[in-house]
Amino acid sequence: MTITSSPTLAYPKLCALLARTPTRFSQVMHNAVFRELNLDYVYVAFDTEETDAAVSAMRTLGFRGFSLTIPHKERAVGLVDLLTESAREIGAVNTIVNHGSRLSGFNTDWIGIERAVQEAGVDIEGGAVVILGAGGAARAAVYASRILKASLITIVNRTTERAEKLAGEFGVAYAPAEALQSVCKDAKLIFNATPLGSHLATSSVHLQPRFETLRRECAIFEMVYGPTDFVRSAQAARLRTITGDRMLLYQAVEQNLLFTGMEPEDNYARIKNIMEARLKQEMSLK
Ligand code: NAP
């Protein structure tokens, strides 16, 4: 049975983040938009590993929208009623919208990547891209790199078999960790799509090219939000860096438009500005 709110009682629409050890960033950005645009929505966070039970609760309790992060994105693909083309291809859902108990799964991570790369003025068309990692974020990076017309995409992962599997799925290249330096040599963009440097990192195994040996034009995309050692080392070698907070911001703007159904033409800039200011404030508290 689905619980519906009574027309005589006004309840806010509920949105939530499902995560293992959620950070506050999504919550503060979405709630700032709801508050400043006077929308009757509330965004909360759940620290859970139970994807199936949480998605089932979304139907039962009538949640409007979910944001999903580690470890939920890949599992959620099989739990929604409709899947966008990009979410299907990427094989990961980071956004679910509930329309009268029919759940639609989206992936806004790849849009966050595309916007952050464009904003930084990094042009990878016809160039080589290296992706470190083979999880959900790496999948979005492969998809975005294709949209941005990279001509050679190489996946390097701690566990080479996973890199090989992902490369096979997308028809791109992979290389073992020992070949990292040589595949990065001519890269225009290198993504760190591993959690190393984040609060989720549990081991010290690392994949990091010697930045000082890379081409001057090479840019580094760090998906983790804060100023990690990866970013600091790239900056020390005078390479351009794109940090995870830009991706986080842009994927959240897309997500907010999906949750609220607002027209992007009229609202994109307003939502972006509100979220950007709030994210900046929150990050300065870290
Ligand atoms: P995931 O599915 O769990 O995949 C993690 C990947 O990182 C795997 O390929 C894993 O290798 C590798 N890895 C883990 N620990 C490592 C270590 N110590 N050294 C080397 N490789 C390691 O995670 P995900 O969803 O792809 O997320 C990856 C990171 O991107 C997370 O930090 C996440 O927060 C971030 N992210 C940021 C945004 C944003 O908006 N900025 C969006 C999405 C994700 P194995 O295959 O060997 O286990």
Residues whose N, C-alpha, C, O or C-beta is under 5 A from the ligand:
A	BS01	NAP	I70 D109 G133 A134 G135 G136 A137 A138 N157 R158 T159 R162 A193 T194 P195 L196 S198 S203 S204 V205 H206 L207 M223 V224 G244 D245 M247 L248
